[in-house]
């Protein structure tokens, strides 16, 4: 169930993220809110299943989403209170279920492909909160490569909702690239053609 909920909020975040433009960052704020919820569900799911690099990625994604929320919010103190209220019970639940429960046996093997793909996604996530649209364009490019690899990882490990989520992200990353750098790329080639 946590994989499904994580995928739903993640897809919603990706759709909202792809709607942000150079001038309108409000959809990006709501995307970060959705991603923060998704990341908490997926952090638990991947930790429970021993996918160490992806679980670590979800933890960093959560902090990147929080940084994105706080950099784009119009009411920082309200958002900080909401985040704190959610994190306290979640942290207790997570620590008890993952680390203190003796009923769960987790294989913590680190796979190189998961590590590399998570690295690309982590770098993209930190670049995404930048207000410069060209930097966000680089983030979308990194996400595109990572999402293609995540589809493979999801299918290879029978994580079908995660694979589906990554397929949607391929589309939204492409849309994000178009919304952030497409006009600049066209303008660059127009200028080159004129010279």
N, C-alpha and C positions, 0 to 999 in steps of 0.2 A: 504493500500500500504506500510506503514512503517513496518508492521509486515512481509510482504513478503520480502522486501529489507533487513530487519534485519536478517531474516532467511537465505537468500541467502549468505550474507557476513559472517554470523556466521558459516554456513556449510563449506564454502570455508576456513575459518580460522581453523576449526576443522580438515579438510582434510590436510591442510598444517602442523598443529601442530602434527598430527599423523605421519608425515614423518620425523620429527626431530629425531635424534639419539643421542647417547652419544657424537659422534664426530662431527656431522653436525647440527649446531644450526641455519643455514640460513633459513630453512623453518619455524622455530619458530619465527624469526623476521617478516617474511611476514604474518604469522598467527596473530601476535599481531597487525599488520597494519589492516588486514581484520577485526579482532575483534573490534578494535577501531571504525571503520566505522559502523559495526553492532550494537555496543552498543549505538551509538548516535541515530540510527533509533529506536531501541527497548526501549531506555529510554523514548523517546517521546511517543511511542505506549503504554507502560505500565503506564506511568503517565496519559495519556489521558483517560485510562480505569480504573484508580483507584487501580491498583495492586501495592500498596505501597512497600512491601518488594522486589518484583521483580524489580520495578523501581529503588529502592535504590541499589539493586544488580547490575543493569546495569550501574549506575553511578560509583560504585566502580570498576566494571569490566572495565569501560572505563579508569579509572585512573590506574588500574593494567596493562591494555594493553599499555598505554602510558609509564609506568615504564618499561615494557618489551621491548618496542621499543627502549627506551633510553639506556637500559642496553645492548642491543645486536647490536645497530646501529654502522655502520662504519663512519657515518657522523652526529654527534649529533647536530651541529648548523643548518644544513639543515632541519633535522627532527623537531627540535623545532620551526623553522619558519613556516613550513607547518602546524604543529599542531595549532599554534597561529592563522594563517590565517583562518583555518577552524573553530576554536572555537568561534571567535568573532561574526560572523553572526549567527552561530548556537545558541549561548547563547541568543542573542537578540530575535531570532525567538521563542525559547523555552519559555523564560520568558513571552513574550507577549501572546503566544497561550495557555499556561497552567495556568499561574497565573493572567494575566491581562484581558483576554478575558471573558466577562460576559456571553457569549453564551454557555460556557462549564460548565456542572454540573458534578462534579466528586465525587464518593463515595470512601472515603479514609479509608475503613475498613481494618484492618490488620488480615489476616487469619493465624493461627498457622502453617499449613502445608507449606504455601508459605514462611513464615518466616524461618522455619527450613531448607527447601530445599535451599533457597537463602543463608543462613548461610554456608551450606556445600559448595556451589558453590563459595562463596566469599573466604573462606579459601583456597579452591583448586586453585583459580585464583592467589592468592598471593604466594602460594607455587610453582606454575608453572614457575614463572620467575627465580627461583633458578637454578643455573648452575649445581648443584649436581643432577645426574640422579635419585638417590634413593628418594630424596625429590620430584622431579617431578613425580615419580611413585606414591607417596602418593597422590599428586594432582590429578592424573588420576583416582585413586581409589575413591576419594571423588566426582569427576565429574561423575563417573559411577553411584554411588548411587543417586546423585542429578538428573541426567538425567532421570533415571527411574521414579523418582517422578515427574519431570517436564512433562513427557509424560502424566501422569495421570492428572496433573493440567491443561495442555493444552486441553486435550480431555474433561475434566469436564466443562471447561469454553468456549468451542467452539472456541478455538484458534488453528486451525488445522495446520497452518504453523509453529507455535511455537512447537506443538506436533511433527510434522514431523522433525523439526530441532533437537529436543531432541532425537528422535529415531536415527538420524544420529550420534548424539553425543555419544550415547551408543556404537555404533560401533567404532567411532574414539577414545573414551576413552579406550576401550578394546585394540585397536591397540597401543595407547600410552603406556598403561601398559606393553604390550609385548615389545615394543621398549626400554623402560627404565629399567625395572626390571626383565624381563623374564629370561635372561641369569644368573643374580645374584641368582634368586630363584633356577634355575636348578643346579647351582654350589653349592649352600648351601645344597641341598638334595644329591648331589653326594658325598660331603664331609661327610655328616652324615652317608651315606650308607657305606663309607669306614671305618668309625671308629666303 
